[in-house]
Amino acid sequence: MLIASHVKLKEFIPDKLMLKEGFNPLTNKKYKIMKKIIHKAATRGHANHGWLDSHHTFSFAKYHNPERMNFGVLRVLNDDRVHNGQGFGTHPHANMEIISIPLEGDLEHKDSMGNVTVIQEGDVQVMSAGTGVTHSEYNKNKDKQVKFLQIWVFPKEENVEPRYDQISIRDIEKKNKFYQVVSPSKEDDGAWINQDAWFSIGKFSKGNSDEYKIKKSGNGVYAFVLEGEVEIDGEQFSKRDGVGIWDTESIKVKASSDARVLLMDVPMNF
């Protein structure tokens, strides 16, 4: 299998200092009155490296938008397509929570902790990089592309021991209701993350709705539409649109068509 090596590593691992010192419209005093920020799919950053076609909701690699650095501790939301048999060669991470959610195809993962696994639609993977870990990811299939979300979250505690977690969400999936796939507790549903963050997915038939209650005071929720069209807080959103809402206790999502939505409930200050 081919592992792409012609793209420089620094294009995928932005400098940590730059990430933290970048302008954040959600913590700047001038923007404290804001309750919502909308990111339509067409406004995302885009990079096509041939083997990798990626859309960036937040600044990443060569896409730099000072007004789109993060949503609270949610730092990276990349919508990646990796072509047949290709992928990311071995590269490092440290002090970042890396969450991968496959949407189509098979993604093979190898890391310095000794894990060799394949994740596919219906799985969620969490890698707490902590003090440092190296890993590679590539499309296991030679006849079709793999689609997955690559999500980075700033950790609650730095320099912890690296840790890997992978779960199947097929057994906990619910219809027309949000169900939890990531949480801060290993005793809870979903994969365990080193942050006061909760991820939930909802798969809705047209006309159905659910109210999501934010888990922790001071958190906001970022909704990302995976499929279909939905109404959130009175506004319409389509596939791959995103909206961040904070200073509220809950949000209501109603499906305007058959739809699937990812919610990321995260601390706004760090």
C-alpha positions, -999 to +999 in steps of 0.1 A: +000+000+000+012+035-008+018+060+019+020+095+006+052+112+015+053+142-009+034+165+014+055+181+041+047+171+077+043+207+089+013+211+066-006+187+089+009+196+123+004+233+129+027+248+155+011+245+189+022+280+200+005+295+169-027+276+177-030+290+212-019+326+204-041+329+173-070+354+175-101+337+188-133+357+182-151+338+209-128+349+238-121+384+226-140+409+247-155+427+217-174+396+209-188+386+243-223+395+233-223+369+205-245+338+210-240+321+176-214+317+149-222+301+115-198+284+091-215+274+058-199+245+040-188+266+011-168+290+033-145+263+047-108+262+038-099+236+011-067+217+002-064+191-025-031+173-025-042+147-050-041+118-026-059+138+000-089+162-004-096+180+028-120+208+039-111+227+070-138+243+092-110+260+113-076+273+103-053+244+095-020+240+076-019+266+048-055+277+054-052+305+080-082+326+089-077+346+121-114+347+127-117+309+124-091+296+148-113+275+171-146+271+189-136+270+225-114+240+229-125+226+196-094+234+175-096+213+143-126+199+123-113+185+090-135+167+065-110+143+048-111+121+018-081+098+013-077+081-021-073+044-027-044+028-008-029+061+003-026+081+035-007+099+062+028+087+069+041+084+104+039+117+122+039+131+158+013+146+181+015+159+216-009+174+241-039+171+218-070+149+218-074+134+184-108+121+175-115+102+142-150+095+130-151+074+097-180+082+074-172+057+046-145+031+039-118+016+060-090+036+077-060+016+091-042+031+121-008+023+135+009+040+164+039+040+187+018+026+215+016-007+196-020-003+183-027-016+148-064-013+140-090-006+113-118+019+119-148+022+097-183+038+096-199+030+130-166+034+149-152+063+169-115+065+177-098+087+204-061+091+207-049+112+238-015+122+225-004+135+259+034+135+263+038+124+227+028+097+202+035+090+166+010+073+143+001+067+106-033+065+089-041+052+055-068+039+033-069+001+036-088-003+004-073-001-031-106+003-049-123+031-031-117+063-011-121+066+026-140+096+042-135+106+078-137+135+102-104+144+119-111+164+150-086+180+175-095+192+210-072+209+234-068+186+265-079+194+300-046+182+314-013+184+295+016+159+296-005+129+305+004+093+295-007+087+259-038+066+255-058+050+228-095+041+227-118+028+199-154+018+202-183+007+180-213+029+183-236+005+164-250-010+196-258+024+212-272+041+181-307+055+185-333+067+160-345+103+160-326+111+192-291+122+200-269+095+215-235+100+232-203+088+214-175+107+234-174+118+270-149+127+298-156+095+318-146+060+309-177+049+328-200+067+304-213+058+269-188+064+242-150+068+240-132+085+268-116+120+262-092+141+283-115+171+283-149+181+297-164+175+263-192+153+251-199+143+214-233+131+203-247+119+170-283+121+159-299+103+129-333+117+121-361+110+097-377+140+081-399+160+105-384+145+137-366+166+163-347+164+195-336+189+222-300+186+233-292+199+268-256+212+272-238+190+297-218+216+317-222+252+326-198+273+305-198+249+276-210+257+241-221+232+214-209+231+178-233+213+154-220+198+122-244+185+096-232+152+082-261+145+059-294+161+049-309+194+060-319+205+095-333+235+114-312+246+144-322+276+165-347+287+138-322+286+109-318+261+081-285+242+076-274+218+050-248+190+046-214+200+060-227+233+074-216+241+110-230+263+137-216+271+172-240+282+199-231+292+235-246+310+265-276+287+263-287+256+282-300+237+252-305+236+214-333+221+193-325+203+161-354+195+136-349+174+105-361+192+073-351+160+054-336+127+065-305+139+082-275+131+105-259+156+128-228+156+150-229+177+182-196+187+200-203+200+235-171+217+246-157+242+271-155+277+257-126+289+279-092+273+283 
